[in-house]
């Protein structure tokens, strides 16, 4: 998604087979990123700021969407 020049990536495995995977997301040189994960039963997402490796970020992906924004 893009809004006002900011990009947010949504990663998910869209099947209901309980699979997991790893994905390397290219954040075009960003030094850090914020990862947003859903909190079951919660009113807000859990956020954590992480450093990238050369502008790339490895993300664990499941059926539940993970949202990533380059900082």
N, CA, C and O atoms as a GROMACS GRO file, in nm:
protein
  284
    1UNK      N    1   0.084  -0.116   0.000
    1UNK     CA    2   0.000   0.000   0.000
    1UNK      C    3   0.089   0.123   0.000
    1UNK      O    4   0.197   0.124   0.059
    2UNK      N    5   0.042   0.228  -0.067
    2UNK     CA    6   0.116   0.353  -0.072
    2UNK      C    7   0.021   0.466  -0.031
    2UNK      O    8  -0.091   0.475  -0.080
    3UNK      N    9   0.069   0.551   0.059
    3UNK     CA   10  -0.010   0.667   0.100
    3UNK      C   11   0.087   0.781   0.128
    3UNK      O   12   0.171   0.771   0.217
    4UNK      N   13   0.075   0.888   0.053
    4UNK     CA   14   0.158   1.006   0.076
    4UNK      C   15   0.306   0.978   0.066
    4UNK      O   16   0.385   1.041   0.137
    5UNK      N   17   0.347   0.888  -0.021
    5UNK     CA   18   0.488   0.858  -0.038
    5UNK      C   19   0.541   0.749   0.054
    5UNK      O   20   0.653   0.702   0.035
    6UNK      N   21   0.463   0.708   0.153
    6UNK     CA   22   0.504   0.599   0.242
    6UNK      C   23   0.447   0.468   0.191
    6UNK      O   24   0.334   0.461   0.143
    7UNK      N   25   0.530   0.362   0.202
    7UNK     CA   26   0.488   0.230   0.157
    7UNK      C   27   0.474   0.136   0.276
    7UNK      O   28   0.555   0.140   0.369
    8UNK      N   29   0.372   0.053   0.272
    8UNK     CA   30   0.353  -0.051   0.372
    8UNK      C   31   0.333  -0.181   0.296
    8UNK      O   32   0.250  -0.190   0.205
    9UNK      N   33   0.411  -0.281   0.334
    9UNK     CA   34   0.404  -0.412   0.270
    9UNK      C   35   0.323  -0.505   0.359
    9UNK      O   36   0.336  -0.501   0.482
   10UNK      N   37   0.238  -0.588   0.299
   10UNK     CA   38   0.159  -0.685   0.372
   10UNK      C   39   0.201  -0.823   0.322
   10UNK      O   40   0.189  -0.854   0.204
   11UNK      N   41   0.250  -0.906   0.415
   11UNK     CA   42   0.297  -1.039   0.379
   11UNK      C   43   0.210  -1.145   0.447
   11UNK      O   44   0.183  -1.134   0.567
   12UNK      N   45   0.168  -1.245   0.372
   12UNK     CA   46   0.088  -1.355   0.427
   12UNK      C   47   0.095  -1.474   0.333
   12UNK      O   48   0.119  -1.458   0.213
   13UNK      N   49   0.075  -1.592   0.388
   13UNK     CA   50   0.060  -1.713   0.307
   13UNK      C   51  -0.091  -1.737   0.300
   13UNK      O   52  -0.152  -1.775   0.400
   14UNK      N   53  -0.152  -1.715   0.183
   14UNK     CA   54  -0.299  -1.713   0.174
   14UNK      C   55  -0.365  -1.850   0.155
   14UNK      O   56  -0.447  -1.867   0.065
   15UNK      N   57  -0.329  -1.945   0.237
   15UNK     CA   58  -0.402  -2.072   0.236
   15UNK      C   59  -0.430  -2.110   0.381
   15UNK      O   60  -0.370  -2.053   0.473
   16UNK      N   61  -0.516  -2.200   0.402
   16UNK     CA   62  -0.550  -2.239   0.538
   16UNK      C   63  -0.493  -2.376   0.570
   16UNK      O   64  -0.566  -2.467   0.611
   17UNK      N   65  -0.362  -2.391   0.549
   17UNK     CA   66  -0.294  -2.518   0.571
   17UNK      C   67  -0.190  -2.509   0.682
   17UNK      O   68  -0.110  -2.601   0.700
   18UNK      N   69  -0.190  -2.397   0.756
   18UNK     CA   70  -0.100  -2.376   0.869
   18UNK      C   71   0.048  -2.378   0.828
   18UNK      O   72   0.134  -2.420   0.906
   19UNK      N   73   0.077  -2.334   0.705
   19UNK     CA   74   0.216  -2.329   0.659
   19UNK      C   75   0.284  -2.203   0.712
   19UNK      O   76   0.219  -2.104   0.743
   20UNK      N   77   0.416  -2.210   0.720
   20UNK     CA   78   0.497  -2.094   0.753
   20UNK      C   79   0.609  -2.085   0.651
   20UNK      O   80   0.641  -2.183   0.583
   21UNK      N   81   0.667  -1.969   0.640
   21UNK     CA   82   0.778  -1.951   0.547
   21UNK      C   83   0.860  -1.829   0.584
   21UNK      O   84   0.826  -1.755   0.677
   22UNK      N   85   0.966  -1.810   0.512
   22UNK     CA   86   1.053  -1.696   0.532
   22UNK      C   87   1.060  -1.620   0.400
   22UNK      O   88   1.068  -1.680   0.293
   23UNK      N   89   1.055  -1.488   0.408
   23UNK     CA   90   1.059  -1.405   0.288
   23UNK      C   91   1.160  -1.293   0.309
   23UNK      O   92   1.164  -1.231   0.416
   24UNK      N   93   1.242  -1.267   0.207
   24UNK     CA   94   1.336  -1.156   0.214
   24UNK      C   95   1.276  -1.038   0.139
   24UNK      O   96   1.260  -1.043   0.017
   25UNK      N   97   1.246  -0.934   0.211
   25UNK     CA   98   1.182  -0.815   0.157
   25UNK      C   99   1.287  -0.708   0.129
   25UNK      O  100   1.363  -0.672   0.219
   26UNK      N  101   1.292  -0.659   0.007
   26UNK     CA  102   1.386  -0.553  -0.031
   26UNK      C  103   1.322  -0.419   0.001
   26UNK      O  104   1.222  -0.380  -0.058
   27UNK      N  105   1.382  -0.348   0.096
   27UNK     CA  106   1.329  -0.218   0.139
   27UNK      C  107   1.409  -0.102   0.080
   27UNK      O  108   1.411   0.008   0.136
   28UNK      N  109   1.473  -0.127  -0.031
   28UNK     CA  110   1.542  -0.023  -0.108
   28UNK      C  111   1.638   0.062  -0.024
   28UNK      O  112   1.636   0.185  -0.031
   29UNK      N  113   1.721  -0.005   0.054
   29UNK     CA  114   1.826   0.067   0.126
   29UNK      C  115   1.788   0.122   0.261
   29UNK      O  116   1.870   0.184   0.327
   30UNK      N  117   1.665   0.100   0.305
   30UNK     CA  118   1.624   0.150   0.438
   30UNK      C  119   1.709   0.084   0.546
   30UNK      O  120   1.738  -0.036   0.538
   31UNK      N  121   1.749   0.161   0.645
   31UNK     CA  122   1.834   0.108   0.752
   31UNK      C  123   1.753   0.039   0.860
   31UNK      O  124   1.802  -0.053   0.925
   32UNK      N  125   1.628   0.083   0.880
   32UNK     CA  126   1.541   0.021   0.978
   32UNK      C  127   1.401   0.003   0.920
   32UNK      O  128   1.366   0.063   0.818
   33UNK      N  129   1.323  -0.081   0.986
   33UNK     CA  130   1.185  -0.104   0.945
   33UNK      C  131   1.102  -0.126   1.071
   33UNK      O  132   1.154  -0.165   1.176
   34UNK      N  133   0.973  -0.101   1.060
   34UNK     CA  134   0.880  -0.131   1.167
   34UNK      C  135   0.792  -0.246   1.122
   34UNK      O  136   0.732  -0.242   1.015
   35UNK      N  137   0.784  -0.349   1.206
   35UNK     CA  138   0.701  -0.465   1.178
   35UNK      C  139   0.578  -0.458   1.268
   35UNK      O  140   0.591  -0.443   1.390
   36UNK      N  141   0.460  -0.470   1.208
   36UNK     CA  142   0.334  -0.466   1.281
   36UNK      C  143   0.271  -0.605   1.273
   36UNK      O  144   0.254  -0.659   1.164
   37UNK      N  145   0.238  -0.663   1.388
   37UNK     CA  146   0.172  -0.792   1.390
   37UNK      C  147   0.040  -0.781   1.466
   37UNK      O  148   0.027  -0.703   1.560
   38UNK      N  149  -0.056  -0.861   1.424
   38UNK     CA  150  -0.187  -0.860   1.487
   38UNK      C  151  -0.180  -0.928   1.623
   38UNK      O  152  -0.107  -1.025   1.641
   39UNK      N  153  -0.255  -0.875   1.718
   39UNK     CA  154  -0.262  -0.928   1.853
   39UNK      C  155  -0.401  -0.989   1.870
   39UNK      O  156  -0.499  -0.914   1.879
   40UNK      N  157  -0.413  -1.122   1.875
   40UNK     CA  158  -0.546  -1.183   1.891
   40UNK      C  159  -0.618  -1.128   2.014
   40UNK      O  160  -0.564  -1.129   2.125
   41UNK      N  161  -0.739  -1.080   1.993
   41UNK     CA  162  -0.819  -1.024   2.101
   41UNK      C  163  -0.779  -0.884   2.142
   41UNK      O  164  -0.841  -0.826   2.231
   42UNK      N  165  -0.676  -0.829   2.080
   42UNK     CA  166  -0.628  -0.696   2.116
   42UNK      C  167  -0.691  -0.587   2.031
   42UNK      O  168  -0.751  -0.613   1.927
   43UNK      N  169  -0.677  -0.465   2.079
   43UNK     CA  170  -0.730  -0.349   2.007
   43UNK      C  171  -0.626  -0.281   1.920
   43UNK      O  172  -0.660  -0.196   1.837
   44UNK      N  173  -0.499  -0.317   1.938
   44UNK     CA  174  -0.391  -0.253   1.862
   44UNK      C  175  -0.290  -0.358   1.818
   44UNK      O  176  -0.281  -0.466   1.877
   45UNK      N  177  -0.215  -0.326   1.715
   45UNK     CA  178  -0.112  -0.416   1.668
   45UNK      C  179   0.013  -0.405   1.756
   45UNK      O  180   0.038  -0.302   1.818
   46UNK      N  181   0.089  -0.513   1.759
   46UNK     CA  182   0.218  -0.512   1.827
   46UNK      C  183   0.320  -0.459   1.727
   46UNK      O  184   0.325  -0.505   1.614
   47UNK      N  185   0.401  -0.363   1.769
   47UNK     CA  186   0.501  -0.307   1.678
   47UNK      C  187   0.641  -0.332   1.733
   47UNK      O  188   0.663  -0.334   1.854
   48UNK      N  189   0.733  -0.352   1.641
   48UNK     CA  190   0.873  -0.361   1.679
   48UNK      C  191   0.959  -0.304   1.568
   48UNK      O  192   0.935  -0.329   1.450
   49UNK      N  193   1.058  -0.228   1.607
   49UNK     CA  194   1.151  -0.166   1.513
   49UNK      C  195   1.273  -0.256   1.503
   49UNK      O  196   1.329  -0.298   1.604
   50UNK      N  197   1.314  -0.285   1.378
   50UNK     CA  198   1.428  -0.374   1.355
   50UNK      C  199   1.523  -0.310   1.255
   50UNK      O  200   1.484  -0.223   1.177
   51UNK      N  201   1.648  -0.354   1.259
   51UNK     CA  202   1.746  -0.308   1.162
   51UNK      C  203   1.743  -0.402   1.042
   51UNK      O  204   1.716  -0.521   1.055
   52UNK      N  205   1.772  -0.347   0.925
   52UNK     CA  206   1.779  -0.428   0.805
   52UNK      C  207   1.925  -0.468   0.779
   52UNK      O  208   2.016  -0.417   0.844
   53UNK      N  209   1.943  -0.556   0.687
   53UNK     CA  210   2.077  -0.597   0.645
   53UNK      C  211   2.095  -0.552   0.501
   53UNK      O  212   2.049  -0.619   0.408
   54UNK      N  213   2.161  -0.440   0.484
   54UNK     CA  214   2.179  -0.386   0.349
   54UNK      C  215   2.049  -0.347   0.281
   54UNK      O  216   2.037  -0.357   0.159
   55UNK      N  217   1.952  -0.303   0.361
   55UNK     CA  218   1.823  -0.261   0.305
   55UNK      C  219   1.727  -0.377   0.282
   55UNK      O  220   1.621  -0.358   0.222
   56UNK      N  221   1.764  -0.496   0.327
   56UNK     CA  222   1.676  -0.612   0.311
   56UNK      C  223   1.641  -0.667   0.448
   56UNK      O  224   1.719  -0.657   0.543
   57UNK      N  225   1.522  -0.725   0.456
   57UNK     CA  226   1.471  -0.774   0.583
   57UNK      C  227   1.412  -0.912   0.564
   57UNK      O  228   1.328  -0.933   0.476
   58UNK      N  229   1.454  -1.007   0.646
   58UNK     CA  230   1.395  -1.140   0.644
   58UNK      C  231   1.278  -1.141   0.741
   58UNK      O  232   1.290  -1.102   0.857
   59UNK      N  233   1.163  -1.187   0.690
   59UNK     CA  234   1.041  -1.185   0.768
   59UNK      C  235   0.982  -1.326   0.772
   59UNK      O  236   0.971  -1.392   0.669
   60UNK      N  237   0.944  -1.372   0.892
   60UNK     CA  238   0.871  -1.497   0.903
   60UNK      C  239   0.726  -1.471   0.867
   60UNK      O  240   0.664  -1.376   0.917
   61UNK      N  241   0.672  -1.554   0.779
   61UNK     CA  242   0.538  -1.532   0.726
   61UNK      C  243   0.449  -1.652   0.758
   61UNK      O  244   0.492  -1.766   0.747
   62UNK      N  245   0.325  -1.622   0.798
   62UNK     CA  246   0.225  -1.725   0.825
   62UNK      C  247   0.095  -1.686   0.757
   62UNK      O  248   0.094  -1.595   0.673
   63UNK      N  249  -0.014  -1.753   0.792
   63UNK     CA  250  -0.145  -1.716   0.737
   63UNK      C  251  -0.190  -1.579   0.789
   63UNK      O  252  -0.265  -1.509   0.722
   64UNK      N  253  -0.145  -1.543   0.908
   64UNK     CA  254  -0.182  -1.414   0.966
   64UNK      C  255  -0.096  -1.305   0.903
   64UNK      O  256   0.027  -1.315   0.905
   65UNK      N  257  -0.157  -1.202   0.847
   65UNK     CA  258  -0.078  -1.097   0.781
   65UNK      C  259   0.023  -1.029   0.873
   65UNK      O  260  -0.004  -1.007   0.991
   66UNK      N  261   0.138  -0.996   0.816
   66UNK     CA  262   0.242  -0.917   0.883
   66UNK      C  263   0.258  -0.791   0.800
   66UNK      O  264   0.266  -0.798   0.677
   67UNK      N  265   0.262  -0.676   0.865
   67UNK     CA  266   0.273  -0.548   0.797
   67UNK      C  267   0.413  -0.492   0.822
   67UNK      O  268   0.460  -0.491   0.935
   68UNK      N  269   0.479  -0.446   0.717
   68UNK     CA  270   0.616  -0.395   0.728
   68UNK      C  271   0.624  -0.257   0.663
   68UNK      O  272   0.577  -0.238   0.551
   69UNK      N  273   0.683  -0.162   0.735
   69UNK     CA  274   0.702  -0.027   0.682
   69UNK      C  275   0.850   0.010   0.697
   69UNK      O  276   0.906   0.000   0.806
   70UNK      N  277   0.911   0.052   0.586
   70UNK     CA  278   1.050   0.100   0.592
   70UNK      C  279   1.052   0.234   0.662
   70UNK      O  280   0.964   0.318   0.641
   71UNK      N  281   1.154   0.254   0.746
   71UNK     CA  282   1.164   0.380   0.820
   71UNK      C  283   1.266   0.472   0.754
   71UNK      O  284   1.289   0.583   0.801
   0.00000   0.00000   0.00000
